[in-house]
Structures are given as structure tokens and as C-alpha cells.
Amino acid sequence: MKEAYVLLCVGLVVFPAAYGQSPVAESDTYTECTDGYEWDTQTRNCKDVDECVLGLHDCQPSQECFNTQGAFTCQCTEGYNKIGVECVDIDECRYRFCQHRCVNVPGSYSCQCEPGFQLAANNRSCVDVNECDMGAPCQQRCYNTYGTFLCRCDQGYDLGPDGFSCNDIDECSYSSYLCQFQCVNEPGKFSCVCPEGYQLQGTRLCQDVNECESGSHQCAEGQSCVNVHGGYHCVASNRCQDPYVQVSENRCICPTVKPECRELPFSIVFRYMSITSERSVPSDIFQIQATSIYPGAYNTFHIRSGDEGGDFYIRQINNLSAMLVLARAVPGPKEYVLDLEMVSINPQMNYKSSSSLRLSIYVGPYAF
């Protein structure tokens, strides 16, 4: 019987090397590693080569090297796009990231705001700046507006050409009718003043001060105070002159028993008045009234003396009264003493008498 042989085929099983390692012999001798690896004598294995650290990469200057197992990659930094082998800056301003203005810089961008605004916390939006709280150069008043500010002035001031300063308005130069007498400019306003003998009434009118009523006159004993426009006059309390005798305040009579009285008015009454300067004419200024009425008497009125310039005339109203009329505008200060006479005639009784009114007229220095 033949001897039988069985051929046992021993199969060679090849196990792949672990990732990152090259197959090596079981001996201690160096075995070549694949590209991207080098032999590590300590671990007796192939380890990855960091091409980025060792400068073994071929990345462009505009690229960054990133190491990988057994290799490396070249990538563009943030803000760049890879076009071909080059990294090209991305113009972020094309995408309108900024509210106002965008400034592109290599690899990035920045937002800027228009004057009057500042960049918000998100570095993209713009918020209004309150220049009034930040020392805006307004001299008087500051008003914040969107993106800017406005300067304004107090009443009585004008904004200067620079838009910041305030200049006083000289109100007195604009009109001569602001004040009745005189306008005085003051910072931011004006005031009216009156001449001596007058006081301000309201804000612009002047009113005569009655020194006789206020007691501010200096008339002596035996004198009477007569108020006039802008002042006063002191006159004798008894102005009767011989042959006249005083019978009451401001009234004198000439007794018929005195021979010298036959050609003189029987009575003289003293009156005083004051008128303003340049008064419009013709103007009724004083009414004469008969105090004694005699039946059948016919009364006439005329200016006996004191009107040498013809500034006045008498207009008789009726048998008992007449009006003294200012015929011409009279500038003051000036004083007239007119003797106005009333003549009474009774033809039936062959009676004639007269009485006189001595009227002192003071024309004030002003038209008020």
C-alpha cells in the first residue's frame, strides 16, 4: 500500500499597516515610512511630519498652512477667498454691512459714521450724537437735531454769521416810535426813559408828574403851586393889585366906589392851564362861562391883551359862553398871559359892565 501524502498549503495572510504607519519587519532595523511620516526611534513607529512647522509646505504667502495626518492643506485666512492658488481679499463693503460708510481693509472692513453720529455697540449701526451735551459751541441756546444741532439766541439777540454767537439787537435803531421820548438800548432788550418832570406810564409813554399833588414842590408860604407839563410854578396866593381887592381865592374885584375902577373891569379871575407843545390846530383849549346873568343883557367876549402874535382867537358859543381857540401850533416851552374880557351891555337900561379872566397858559416842552 502506497504511502499517501497530504500537501498542506500554508496561506500567507497580509495584514495592512495601521493608519499612519508603514509595515516594518520584526527586526529592529529602520524600515522606510511612507510620505508624510518619519521613523520615531522611541516609539519604533512612523509618526506624522508637521510640514507647516518645518516649512516643508508649498503654501502661498497669502495662505495659511494647516497640518494633517501625513500631509498638509493651504487655506485662506478670514476675509479672503481662494481664487486659483492665490487668496484674494473679500470686499465686504459690497454687502452693505455698514449703515453709513464702509471702509474695506485687507482681510476685513470697518464702519464709519457721518458727522453728528457715532458707531453703535454692534460696530455697524450709527446713532445720533447729542452735541448739546458734549459742549456744542452755542453761546446761548442749543437744540439737538438728528445728526446735527442748532444754536438759537434769547429774545433781543440775533444769531451771528458763525451760527454760534449771539449779538445784541439794537431795537432803538429800528424805529423812533418805540418810546414816546427816548429809547435806551440794553443787552437783549431796550427801555424807555422820560425827561425830568415826567414819569413812565406803562413801558413807553410819559406822563407829567403833578408835583403840586405829590408835595414835591418847593413853593413858599403865601404861594400857590400850579402844575404844568414837565414842572410846576409857584404863584402868589393873592395876585390882586390896587385898586383891586381879593374877595376869594383867585378872584379880585374893583369896588365901584373907587373912581379909578370906572374904566376897569369889575372883576378879575385868575386861571392857569398847561398845554402840550405843537398841539394840532385849530384846537379848543378853554371855555369862558358867564357867572352872572342879567336880564336883557347882551354879552360879548374878546381877547383884551396878551395875544400880540395872534396865536389865539375867541369863538362865541352863545350869549353866556365862548371858546378860546388855539389858532397856530405853538412850540414850547412858552408862557402866555391872556386877559379875556366879557362885556355885558343892556341897551334898555343903558348899562355896561365888564369882567376879565386872566388866563396863564403854559406850553410844555414836549408834545406829550
C-alpha positions in Angstrom: 0.0 0.0 0.0 1.4 3.3 -1.2 2.1 5.9 1.4 -0.3 8.8 1.0 0.9 12.4 1.3 -1.2 15.4 2.1 0.1 18.7 0.8 -0.8 21.4 3.2 -0.7 24.8 1.6 0.1 27.4 4.1 -1.6 30.7 3.1 0.2 34.0 3.7 -2.2 36.4 5.4 -1.0 40.1 5.0 -2.4 42.5 7.5 -2.4 46.2 6.4 -0.3 48.5 8.4 -2.1 50.7 10.8 -3.1 54.2 9.5 -0.1 56.4 9.8 2.3 53.5 10.0 4.3 51.7 7.4 4.7 48.0 7.6 8.0 47.1 9.2 9.9 43.9 9.7 10.1 42.4 13.1 13.7 43.3 13.3 15.0 46.4 15.0 16.4 47.8 11.8 14.9 51.0 10.2 12.3 50.5 7.7 11.2 53.3 5.3 8.0 55.2 6.2 5.5 56.5 3.6 5.4 60.1 2.5 4.4 62.4 5.2 5.8 60.2 8.0 9.1 59.7 9.6 10.6 57.0 11.8 10.4 57.5 15.6 13.0 55.5 17.3 11.4 55.8 20.7 8.0 54.5 19.7 9.5 52.4 16.9 6.8 53.6 14.7 6.3 56.1 11.9 5.0 59.4 13.1 3.4 62.3 11.2 5.6 65.1 9.9 4.4 68.6 10.6 5.2 70.2 7.3 3.8 73.6 8.4 6.2 73.9 11.3 9.2 72.5 9.4 8.5 74.7 6.4 8.1 71.8 4.1 4.8 73.1 2.7 4.3 75.0 -0.6 1.5 77.3 0.6 1.5 80.8 -1.0 2.4 83.8 1.2 -1.3 84.8 1.3 -2.3 81.4 2.6 -2.0 79.6 5.9 -0.7 76.1 6.3 -2.7 73.6 8.3 -1.1 70.2 9.2 -3.0 67.0 8.6 -2.0 63.3 9.1 0.6 62.6 6.5 0.0 65.8 4.7 -1.0 69.5 5.0 -3.5 71.9 3.5 -3.3 75.5 2.4 -6.2 77.7 3.4 -7.0 81.4 3.1 -7.4 83.4 6.3 -10.7 85.0 7.2 -11.6 87.8 4.9 -10.0 86.2 1.8 -11.3 83.9 -0.9 -9.2 81.4 -2.7 -9.1 82.0 -6.4 -6.8 79.6 -8.1 -3.8 79.2 -5.9 -4.0 82.8 -4.6 -6.0 84.3 -1.8 -7.9 87.4 -2.8 -9.3 89.9 -0.3 -13.1 89.9 0.1 -14.6 93.4 -0.3 -17.1 93.2 2.5 -18.4 96.7 1.7 -20.2 95.3 -1.3 -22.6 93.5 1.1 -23.6 96.7 2.9 -22.7 95.6 6.3 -22.5 99.3 7.5 -25.3 101.7 8.0 -23.4 104.8 6.8 -19.9 104.3 5.3 -17.8 101.2 4.9 -14.1 101.1 4.6 -12.5 97.9 3.2 -9.2 96.9 4.6 -7.1 93.7 3.7 -8.9 90.8 5.2 -11.5 92.9 7.0 -13.6 96.1 6.9 -14.6 98.9 9.3 -17.7 101.0 9.5 -17.7 104.8 9.9 -20.5 107.2 10.6 -21.3 110.6 9.1 -20.6 113.7 11.2 -23.1 114.0 14.0 -23.3 110.3 14.6 -21.3 107.7 16.4 -20.8 104.0 15.9 -23.2 101.8 18.0 -22.1 98.9 20.1 -22.6 96.5 17.2 -19.9 98.4 15.2 -22.3 98.6 12.2 -25.1 101.0 13.1 -24.9 104.7 13.7 -26.6 106.6 16.5 -27.2 110.3 16.8 -24.8 112.3 18.9 -26.3 114.9 21.3 -23.8 117.7 20.6 -25.6 119.9 23.2 -24.5 117.5 25.9 -21.0 117.3 24.5 -20.1 121.0 24.7 -21.6 122.4 21.4 -20.2 126.0 20.9 -23.6 127.7 21.2 -23.4 130.9 23.1 -26.9 130.9 24.5 -29.3 128.0 23.5 -28.5 124.7 21.9 -31.1 122.3 20.3 -30.1 118.8 19.3 -31.4 117.6 15.9 -30.9 114.3 14.0 -27.3 114.3 13.0 -26.5 117.9 14.0 -27.5 120.7 16.3 -28.9 124.2 16.1 -27.9 127.3 18.0 -30.6 129.8 19.0 -30.5 133.1 20.8 -32.6 134.6 23.6 -35.1 137.3 22.8 -33.4 140.5 22.0 -30.4 138.8 20.3 -29.6 137.8 16.7 -27.6 134.8 15.7 -24.2 135.8 14.3 -22.9 134.8 10.9 -20.9 132.0 12.5 -24.1 130.3 13.6 -22.9 130.1 17.2 -22.6 133.6 18.7 -25.5 135.9 19.7 -25.4 139.6 19.0 -27.5 142.2 20.8 -30.3 143.7 18.8 -30.4 147.5 18.9 -34.1 147.8 19.0 -33.8 151.6 19.3 -32.3 151.8 15.8 -35.3 150.1 14.2 -38.0 152.6 15.0 -38.3 156.0 16.5 -41.8 155.1 17.8 -40.8 152.5 20.3 -40.7 155.2 23.1 -42.6 158.4 23.4 -39.5 160.3 24.5 -36.2 158.4 24.4 -35.2 154.8 23.8 -32.2 153.3 25.6 -30.8 150.0 24.2 -29.7 147.4 26.7 -28.3 143.9 26.3 -31.1 141.8 25.0 -33.7 144.5 25.4 -34.5 148.2 25.5 -36.1 150.6 27.9 -37.9 153.9 27.6 -37.0 156.9 29.7 -38.8 160.2 30.2 -37.5 163.7 30.7 -37.3 165.4 34.0 -40.8 166.2 35.3 -42.3 163.2 33.7 -42.7 159.5 34.7 -43.0 156.4 32.7 -46.6 155.2 32.2 -46.5 151.6 31.2 -43.5 150.8 29.1 -43.3 153.5 26.5 -45.5 156.5 27.4 -44.5 159.5 29.5 -46.9 161.1 31.9 -46.5 164.5 33.6 -45.6 164.4 37.3 -48.0 166.5 39.3 -45.6 168.0 41.8 -48.4 170.0 43.4 -50.4 166.9 44.3 -47.4 164.8 45.3 -46.0 167.5 47.6 -42.6 167.5 45.8 -42.8 171.2 45.0 -40.9 173.9 46.9 -43.4 176.7 46.9 -43.1 179.0 49.9 -45.8 180.1 52.3 -48.1 182.7 50.7 -47.6 180.9 47.3 -49.8 178.5 45.4 -48.4 175.6 43.4 -49.6 175.4 39.8 -48.7 172.2 37.9 -47.6 172.5 34.3 -46.3 170.0 31.8 -42.8 168.9 33.0 -42.8 171.0 36.1 -44.6 173.5 38.3 -44.9 177.2 39.0 -45.2 179.0 42.3 -47.6 182.0 42.1 -48.7 184.4 44.8 -51.8 183.3 46.6 -53.1 186.9 46.4 -52.5 188.4 43.0 -54.9 191.3 43.4 -53.3 194.7 42.7 -54.6 198.0 43.7 -57.3 199.2 43.2 -58.5 195.6 43.1 -59.1 193.7 46.4 -59.3 190.0 46.9 -62.7 188.6 47.7 -62.0 184.9 47.3 -59.3 182.6 46.0 -58.1 183.7 42.6 -60.8 186.4 42.4 -60.4 190.2 42.7 -63.0 193.0 42.3 -62.6 196.7 41.8 -65.1 198.5 44.1 -67.3 200.9 42.2 -66.8 203.4 45.0 -63.3 203.9 43.8 -63.1 206.4 41.0 -60.3 204.6 39.2 -62.4 201.5 38.9 -64.9 203.2 36.5 -62.8 202.3 33.4 -61.6 198.9 34.6 -63.3 195.5 34.5 -65.3 195.0 37.6 -63.7 191.6 38.4 -60.6 189.7 37.5 -60.5 185.9 37.9 -57.1 184.2 37.7 -56.9 180.8 36.0 -54.0 178.6 35.0 -53.7 175.9 32.4 -51.0 173.9 30.6 -51.0 172.5 27.0 -48.6 170.3 25.1 -46.1 171.6 22.6 -47.0 171.6 18.9 -50.7 170.9 19.6 -52.8 170.3 16.5 -54.8 173.3 15.4 -57.3 174.7 15.4 -57.9 173.5 18.9 -60.5 174.4 21.6 -58.5 174.9 24.8 -60.6 176.9 27.3 -64.3 177.7 27.7 -65.3 181.0 29.1 -68.6 181.0 31.0 -70.6 183.9 32.4 -71.2 183.5 36.1 -73.7 186.4 36.5 -76.7 186.6 34.3 -78.5 190.0 33.9 -81.9 190.0 32.2 -81.8 191.7 28.8 -78.0 192.0 28.8 -76.1 191.2 25.7 -72.6 189.6 26.3 -69.6 189.7 24.0 -66.2 188.0 24.5 -62.8 189.2 23.3 -59.1 189.0 24.0 -58.2 192.2 25.8 -54.4 191.7 25.9 -51.6 189.1 25.7 -52.1 187.8 22.2 -49.8 190.1 20.3 -48.8 187.3 17.9 -52.3 186.3 17.0 -51.9 182.7 18.3 -55.5 182.6 19.7 -59.0 183.7 18.9 -62.4 183.7 20.5 -65.3 181.7 19.2 -68.5 182.8 20.9 -70.8 179.9 21.5 -73.9 181.7 22.8 -74.8 184.8 24.9 -73.3 183.2 28.0 -70.2 181.3 26.9 -67.3 181.4 24.4 -64.4 179.2 23.5 -60.7 180.2 23.4 -59.2 178.6 20.3 -55.5 177.9 19.6 -55.0 179.1 16.1 -51.4 178.1 15.5 -49.2 175.2 16.6 -47.0 176.7 19.3 -43.6 175.1 20.3 -42.7 175.0 23.9 -41.6 175.9 26.4 -43.6 179.1 26.4 -45.9 181.1 28.6 -48.9 183.3 27.7 -50.9 185.6 30.0 -54.2 186.4 28.3 -56.8 188.8 29.6 -60.1 187.5 28.3 -62.9 190.0 28.7 -66.6 189.6 28.8 -68.5 192.8 28.1 -72.2 193.0 29.2 -74.5 195.6 27.6 -78.1 196.3 28.4 -79.3 198.9 25.9 -82.7 199.3 27.6 -81.1 200.3 30.9 -78.1 202.0 29.3 -76.0 199.6 31.4 -72.5 198.4 30.5 -70.0 196.4 32.6 -67.1 194.0 32.0 -65.3 191.3 33.8 -61.9 189.8 33.0 -60.4 186.4 33.1 -56.6 186.5 33.4 -55.6 183.1 31.9 -52.0 182.0 32.2 -51.2 179.3 29.6 -48.0 177.3 29.9 -46.9 175.5 26.8 -44.9 172.4 27.8 -41.5 171.5 26.2 -42.8 168.3 24.6 -45.7 167.0 22.6 -46.9 164.8 25.5 
